[in-house]
Amino acid sequence: MKVIEVITDAGHLDTVKGIAEQFELIDFWYSATDEAGRCSMRLLVQPEQRQRVMDTLQGMLSGSEDVRIVIYATEAIWPLPQNETEEEKPPVSVTVTREELYSQIEKGARLNGTYLLLVILSTIVVAIGLLEDNVAVVIGAMVIAPLLGPNIALALGAALGDRELIGRSLNTTLAGIVLAFIFCWFIGLLWTGKLDSPELLARTYVGLDGIVLALASGLAAALSLTTGLSAVLVGVMVAVALLPPVATAGIMTGAGEYTLATGAALLLAVNIVCVNLSAKLVFLYKGVRPRTWLEKQKARQSYTLFLLIWFVSLGILTLVIYLKLAGQMTE
């Protein structure tokens, strides 16, 4: 349950009050008008109502230049609202608004010094963990997970038809992968020890079970974000980490082990495709879409295109993995 605060011209008080009455919100109150003629109006909104209320507010106030809408989290309220009957419950939908999702996920698509530093630091950590066969260190690098953010942002950008977010997400993902690969390529080039660590070799192989794991993890990541249970992301970061296969591919390439490097690259491709595909399917199921009709049309086009790309990519990767497994069995 959250509070939506609308700060705008006092002349819109009746409009906002009417919206509160239309949706039969738990509570509505407002402050006195300030010297600029603006006042603060607050609505206490149930989770399943937030997106509809936000869309209605934006539609009614879109012509106002001096307006601000802010969403606040609430720890608890008293008295508790009456429980809804089963017949009154709305259909399943996203419990976090589109605006909240965008604010939370968009940060992961920012290509800045902090992101690049996180990639470098996590690459150092994961490379040490892989080469020294230290599971705890590898998990620590997974939790940092700088590459997961831009991939989730890419899925959201496609859901909203936001070309700018799609472009930034692709650039950020590519920059992180290239930086980590080059860094680990130098490590592999200079490494004089053996490359027989179980943690390292485990990232040079992917089976059909790896596809199922990546799809399930991507679903969990998107569901955790759309329902506000972001703590689940920690487990997802560990389950479908993108950085270890990048590091493994770089190390093996630098060491001249190209066959093993290809296996690591295949694992990375599977994880990226499955995370994006499953996240897009969750956003589609949960009703994450733009507000206006024109934006919805653009989003539908990008959604269709990206879903087609990821489905075709997954089909090709599945075929490649199957052929590799079949070839190993006949040897």
ROZASE-327484 format. One record per residue (C-alpha): residue number from 1; x, y, z. Coordinates in steps of 0.2 Angstrom, whole numbers, plus 5000, padded with zeros to 4 digits. Layout:
LOPA   num   east   north     up
LOPA   NUM      X       Y      Z
...
This chain:
LOPA   num   east   north     up
LOPA     1   5000    5000   5000
LOPA     2   5007    5017   4995
LOPA     3   5003    5035   4995
LOPA     4   5002    5045   4979
LOPA     5   5005    5063   4981
LOPA     6   4999    5076   4968
LOPA     7   5007    5093   4969
LOPA     8   4998    5105   4957
LOPA     9   4987    5120   4955
LOPA    10   4973    5121   4968
LOPA    11   4961    5122   4953
LOPA    12   4963    5103   4951
LOPA    13   4958    5099   4968
LOPA    14   4940    5094   4962
LOPA    15   4948    5083   4948
LOPA    16   4959    5074   4960
LOPA    17   4946    5072   4973
LOPA    18   4934    5065   4959
LOPA    19   4947    5052   4955
LOPA    20   4948    5047   4973
LOPA    21   4930    5044   4973
LOPA    22   4929    5035   4957
LOPA    23   4941    5022   4963
LOPA    24   4934    5022   4980
LOPA    25   4951    5024   4988
LOPA    26   4955    5021   5006
LOPA    27   4958    5039   5010
LOPA    28   4961    5056   5002
LOPA    29   4967    5072   5010
LOPA    30   4975    5089   5005
LOPA    31   4985    5103   5011
LOPA    32   4982    5122   5011
LOPA    33   4986    5132   4995
LOPA    34   5004    5140   4995
LOPA    35   5009    5157   4989
LOPA    36   5011    5150   4971
LOPA    37   4993    5143   4971
LOPA    38   4998    5125   4972
LOPA    39   4993    5112   4985
LOPA    40   4997    5094   4989
LOPA    41   4984    5081   4987
LOPA    42   4987    5064   4994
LOPA    43   4979    5047   4990
LOPA    44   4981    5031   5000
LOPA    45   4980    5017   4986
LOPA    46   4979    4999   4986
LOPA    47   4993    4989   4976
LOPA    48   4981    4983   4963
LOPA    49   4974    5001   4960
LOPA    50   4990    5011   4959
LOPA    51   4993    5009   4940
LOPA    52   4975    5013   4935
LOPA    53   4975    5028   4947
LOPA    54   4992    5034   4940
LOPA    55   4986    5032   4922
LOPA    56   4970    5042   4926
LOPA    57   4979    5056   4935
LOPA    58   4992    5057   4920
LOPA    59   4977    5058   4908
LOPA    60   4967    5071   4918
LOPA    61   4983    5082   4922
LOPA    62   4993    5080   4906
LOPA    63   4988    5097   4900
LOPA    64   4995    5105   4916
LOPA    65   5013    5112   4916
LOPA    66   5015    5114   4935
LOPA    67   5011    5097   4941
LOPA    68   5021    5084   4950
LOPA    69   5016    5066   4955
LOPA    70   5026    5057   4969
LOPA    71   5024    5039   4975
LOPA    72   5028    5036   4994
LOPA    73   5030    5019   5002
LOPA    74   5020    5016   5018
LOPA    75   5026    5004   5032
LOPA    76   5009    5002   5040
LOPA    77   4991    5010   5042
LOPA    78   4978    5009   5055
LOPA    79   4964    5005   5055
LOPA    80   4966    4991   5042
LOPA    81   4955    4991   5026
LOPA    82   4941    4979   5025
LOPA    83   4946    4963   5016
LOPA    84   4939    4961   4998
LOPA    85   4929    4946   4994
LOPA    86   4935    4934   4980
LOPA    87   4922    4942   4968
LOPA    88   4928    4960   4971
LOPA    89   4947    4956   4968
LOPA    90   4954    4963   4952
LOPA    91   4962    4951   4939
LOPA    92   4980    4947   4941
LOPA    93   4991    4962   4936
LOPA    94   5007    4971   4940
LOPA    95   5008    4977   4959
LOPA    96   5021    4989   4955
LOPA    97   5017    5004   4944
LOPA    98   5025    5006   4927
LOPA    99   5033    5022   4934
LOPA   100   5040    5013   4949
LOPA   101   5047    4999   4938
LOPA   102   5055    5011   4926
LOPA   103   5063    5021   4940
LOPA   104   5070    5005   4948
LOPA   105   5076    4996   4932
LOPA   106   5082    5011   4922
LOPA   107   5097    5013   4934
LOPA   108   5104    4997   4928
LOPA   109   5105    5003   4910
LOPA   110   5116    5018   4914
LOPA   111   5134    5017   4906
LOPA   112   5144    5027   4918
LOPA   113   5160    5026   4929
LOPA   114   5152    5017   4943
LOPA   115   5145    5003   4931
LOPA   116   5162    5001   4923
LOPA   117   5171    5001   4940
LOPA   118   5159    4987   4946
LOPA   119   5162    4977   4930
LOPA   120   5181    4978   4933
LOPA   121   5180    4974   4952
LOPA   122   5168    4960   4950
LOPA   123   5179    4953   4935
LOPA   124   5194    4953   4946
LOPA   125   5184    4944   4960
LOPA   126   5177    4931   4948
LOPA   127   5193    4928   4939
LOPA   128   5202    4924   4956
LOPA   129   5187    4913   4961
LOPA   130   5187    4903   4945
LOPA   131   5206    4901   4944
LOPA   132   5208    4896   4963
LOPA   133   5192    4885   4963
LOPA   134   5185    4896   4977
LOPA   135   5166    4894   4977
LOPA   136   5163    4908   4990
LOPA   137   5173    4921   4980
LOPA   138   5164    4916   4964
LOPA   139   5147    4918   4972
LOPA   140   5152    4935   4979
LOPA   141   5156    4941   4961
LOPA   142   5139    4934   4956
LOPA   143   5130    4945   4969
LOPA   144   5138    4960   4962
LOPA   145   5130    4956   4945
LOPA   146   5133    4972   4935
LOPA   147   5127    4963   4919
LOPA   148   5110    4958   4925
LOPA   149   5103    4976   4926
LOPA   150   5105    4981   4908
LOPA   151   5097    4965   4902
LOPA   152   5082    4967   4913
LOPA   153   5081    4985   4907
LOPA   154   5082    4979   4889
LOPA   155   5066    4968   4892
LOPA   156   5057    4983   4900
LOPA   157   5062    4995   4886
LOPA   158   5054    4982   4874
LOPA   159   5039    4981   4884
LOPA   160   5036    5000   4884
LOPA   161   5042    5003   4866
LOPA   162   5056    5014   4874
LOPA   163   5069    5015   4860
LOPA   164   5081    5026   4871
LOPA   165   5081    5013   4885
LOPA   166   5083    4999   4873
LOPA   167   5098    5007   4865
LOPA   168   5106    5012   4882
LOPA   169   5103    4994   4888
LOPA   170   5111    4986   4873
LOPA   171   5126    4998   4874
LOPA   172   5128    4995   4893
LOPA   173   5127    4976   4891
LOPA   174   5140    4976   4876
LOPA   175   5152    4988   4885
LOPA   176   5152    4977   4901
LOPA   177   5154    4961   4891
LOPA   178   5168    4968   4881
LOPA   179   5177    4976   4896
LOPA   180   5176    4960   4906
LOPA   181   5182    4949   4891
LOPA   182   5197    4959   4887
LOPA   183   5202    4960   4906
LOPA   184   5201    4941   4907
LOPA   185   5209    4939   4890
LOPA   186   5225    4947   4898
LOPA   187   5223    4936   4913
LOPA   188   5223    4921   4902
LOPA   189   5237    4927   4892
LOPA   190   5248    4930   4908
LOPA   191   5242    4915   4918
LOPA   192   5256    4902   4920
LOPA   193   5246    4889   4931
LOPA   194   5234    4875   4926
LOPA   195   5217    4879   4919
LOPA   196   5209    4863   4928
LOPA   197   5199    4871   4941
LOPA   198   5182    4863   4943
LOPA   199   5173    4880   4945
LOPA   200   5182    4886   4929
LOPA   201   5178    4871   4919
LOPA   202   5160    4871   4924
LOPA   203   5157    4887   4914
LOPA   204   5164    4879   4898
LOPA   205   5149    4867   4897
LOPA   206   5130    4870   4895
LOPA   207   5117    4857   4893
LOPA   208   5098    4858   4890
LOPA   209   5096    4859   4909
LOPA   210   5105    4875   4908
LOPA   211   5092    4883   4897
LOPA   212   5078    4878   4909
LOPA   213   5088    4885   4924
LOPA   214   5091    4902   4914
LOPA   215   5073    4903   4909
LOPA   216   5067    4900   4927
LOPA   217   5079    4912   4934
LOPA   218   5074    4926   4922
LOPA   219   5055    4923   4926
LOPA   220   5060    4924   4945
LOPA   221   5069    4941   4942
LOPA   222   5055    4949   4932
LOPA   223   5042    4943   4944
LOPA   224   5052    4949   4959
LOPA   225   5053    4966   4951
LOPA   226   5034    4967   4946
LOPA   227   5028    4962   4963
LOPA   228   5040    4972   4974
LOPA   229   5050    4957   4981
LOPA   230   5067    4963   4975
LOPA   231   5076    4952   4988
LOPA   232   5073    4937   4976
LOPA   233   5085    4945   4964
LOPA   234   5100    4940   4975
LOPA   235   5096    4922   4972
LOPA   236   5093    4925   4953
LOPA   237   5110    4934   4952
LOPA   238   5118    4918   4958
LOPA   239   5108    4906   4948
LOPA   240   5110    4914   4931
LOPA   241   5126    4924   4933
LOPA   242   5132    4932   4917
LOPA   243   5149    4937   4922
LOPA   244   5157    4920   4926
LOPA   245   5155    4913   4908
LOPA   246   5162    4930   4901
LOPA   247   5177    4928   4912
LOPA   248   5179    4910   4907
LOPA   249   5178    4914   4889
LOPA   250   5191    4928   4891
LOPA   251   5203    4917   4901
LOPA   252   5202    4902   4889
LOPA   253   5204    4913   4874
LOPA   254   5219    4921   4881
LOPA   255   5226    4904   4885
LOPA   256   5223    4897   4868
LOPA   257   5210    4885   4874
LOPA   258   5197    4890   4860
LOPA   259   5186    4875   4861
LOPA   260   5183    4878   4880
LOPA   261   5181    4897   4876
LOPA   262   5167    4892   4864
LOPA   263   5158    4882   4877
LOPA   264   5159    4897   4889
LOPA   265   5152    4909   4876
LOPA   266   5138    4897   4872
LOPA   267   5133    4897   4891
LOPA   268   5134    4916   4891
LOPA   269   5123    4917   4875
LOPA   270   5110    4905   4883
LOPA   271   5109    4915   4899
LOPA   272   5107    4932   4890
LOPA   273   5093    4925   4878
LOPA   274   5084    4916   4892
LOPA   275   5084    4931   4904
LOPA   276   5078    4943   4891
LOPA   277   5065    4931   4884
LOPA   278   5057    4926   4901
LOPA   279   5057    4944   4907
LOPA   280   5048    4950   4892
LOPA   281   5035    4936   4894
LOPA   282   5032    4941   4913
LOPA   283   5030    4959   4908
LOPA   284   5018    4954   4895
LOPA   285   5008    4943   4907
LOPA   286   5008    4956   4921
LOPA   287   5002    4970   4909
LOPA   288   5017    4981   4909
LOPA   289   5013    4992   4894
LOPA   290   5013    5011   4890
LOPA   291   4998    5022   4894
LOPA   292   4993    5030   4878
LOPA   293   4986    5021   4862
LOPA   294   5001    5027   4851
LOPA   295   5014    5022   4864
LOPA   296   5005    5005   4865
LOPA   297   5006    5003   4846
LOPA   298   5025    5006   4846
LOPA   299   5027    4995   4861
LOPA   300   5018    4981   4852
LOPA   301   5029    4982   4837
LOPA   302   5045    4981   4848
LOPA   303   5038    4968   4858
LOPA   304   5034    4957   4843
LOPA   305   5051    4960   4835
LOPA   306   5061    4956   4851
LOPA   307   5051    4941   4856
LOPA   308   5054    4934   4838
LOPA   309   5073    4937   4840
LOPA   310   5074    4929   4857
LOPA   311   5063    4914   4852
LOPA   312   5073    4911   4836
LOPA   313   5090    4913   4845
LOPA   314   5084    4901   4859
LOPA   315   5079    4888   4845
LOPA   316   5096    4890   4837
LOPA   317   5106    4888   4854
LOPA   318   5095    4873   4859
LOPA   319   5099    4865   4842
LOPA   320   5118    4869   4844
LOPA   321   5118    4861   4862
LOPA   322   5108    4846   4856
LOPA   323   5120    4843   4842
LOPA   324   5135    4845   4854
LOPA   325   5128    4832   4866
LOPA   326   5124    4820   4852
LOPA   327   5141    4822   4845
LOPA   328   5149    4818   4863
LOPA   329   5138    4803   4865
LOPA   330   5143    4795   4848
LOPA   331   5162    4797   4852
